[in-house]
Amino acid sequence: MTICDASALIALINQSDANHQRCVDILPQLLAPLLTTWSCFTEAMYLLGRYGGWSAQQELWGYVADQILFLHHNNIEEQERMRSLMQQY
């Protein structure tokens, strides 16, 4: 399962998020591994820092440490494709 928006990562951890329970309930049903991009992860870390400080950020890092969440490292071909698409659109 690819997570391409920070809001799902934030909702999993931030208990005051309107979608928290829904994300927690669906997590066991998602196909492993969960995969996200560095930019999505960075945005989630920034916003979690604002909402819950280091403890919230540490929980997200825990998903990575526990191999629940993996960070995609794009290769040069993917970078060139992104550049081409950005130029086109």
Phi, psi and omega in degrees: 000127178260127176256113185244020176217133184295337186300324179292320178295320179294315182296327178299327187256322184277103184295342178271357178290138182300334182258010184304304185297321179298318179291320178297318181295324184276338185309313181294342182269349182283146179287130177277153359274155171280139185227137176218172179264161177298322181293321177294316180297317180297317178297316179298318179298317179299310183291322176296326176298322178289323183278318189224006178069201185299325182297321177292318178296320180296325177296318177295318175300327178299325177299321179289313181299323180276003180059035171274326182234132177245148179257124181284131175253108183285148180265177185298324179296318178294320178297317179294323178294318177299316179299315180298315179295321178296319178294321181292320186252000000 
